[in-house]
Structures are given as structure tokens and as C-alpha cells.
């Protein structure tokens, strides 16, 4: 499982079961579900949502949209994690 680093954080791949759980819980609580997934991907099991978002390899405007809970941006992140099972 080729782990790598980005922005100083270890990047791990989600397993099939992790993706299934993420998709099953997403509609009920997107931020909670993405928090669980990003804790795995970033190998930061105790990190909060803001800490995880800050560690993501993306633009500041996309990070801000995630922190504001913008639905389209949350949906894009869950889709990206579903397709790639990691981060670019």
C-alpha cells in the first residue's frame, strides 16, 4: 500500500471497507464521515476536522469552503476519496 507524504503528512489509501463506511454515512453527517476517512488517509487518528482540512493538499479557497461546510465542496472531496482512495 504505497504510502507517501504531502504537506508533511503521511498519505495512506482507504480500504474498500473504509470507502463503504464513508459512503454509507455521508448523507447523515458529511463532516463526521469525512473526518473519519481523512484521519485514515492522513494518518492522524486524533486530528480534528479543522486540523485535517489544514493538512490537505489543496487551495486555500477549497479548504475554506470545506470548513464552511459548502455542500458542493464536501461532495467533491467524498467523490475524490471514493475514486482514488487517497489524495493527489
N, C-alpha and C positions, 0 to 999 in steps of 0.2 A: 504494500500500500504506500506508494511514493509520497512521503511527507515532504513538505518544503516550507520555506519561511517567506513571509511578506510583512512589511512594516514591523519587523521584529517579532512577529507571531508565527508559531508553527501552524501550518495548514494541513489538516487531515481530511480524508474523504469520509463522507457519510456512508454507512452501510445501508443495504436495502431496507432493513427493518427501521432504521433511523428515518429514512425518507418516508416510509409508510406511516409512521407515527406523526411526522411533521405534517403530512397532507391530511391525515385524519383529524388532527386537532386545529388545523389552521383557521377554519371558518369560525370556530368558537372563540379563539383568542390568538390572533396572529402574532402579537408581540411575544407572548409567552412561548408559543410554538417555535418561533424563530430564535428566541433566546436559547432554548434547549439545543436546537440544531447548531447555532453558532458556537456554543460552548464546546461542542464536539469538534467542529471544523477548525476553530482557532485554538483548541486545546487549552481552554481557560474555563475549567469546570465551575468556578465560583464567581465568574465575572457577571456584572450587571448588564442590562440592556445598553445603557449609555457607554459603558466600557467596551462592550463588544462592537458596537457601531463605530466607535472611535478607532478601533483596530482594523476595520475593514479597508481593503484596498480599492477605494472608490473616491469620487469627487466629494468635496465638502458640501456641495449643494445636495447631492444624493444622501449623504449622511444626515444632513439637517432634515430632509424630507422623511427619512426613516424615524428620526427622533420625534417628529411632529405626528407620526402615525399616518402619513399620507398613504391611502389605500393603494393607489397605483404603484407606488414605490415598494411597498411591502409585498404586493403581488409579484412584482418583477423579481424581487430577491428570492421569494419562495420558488418561483419558476426556475430561476438560475440554479438554485441549490438542488432542485428536483432533477434538472437536466444534467448538470455537471457533477453534483455530489461534492463539490469543493468550490473554491473561489479562484478567479483568474489570477 
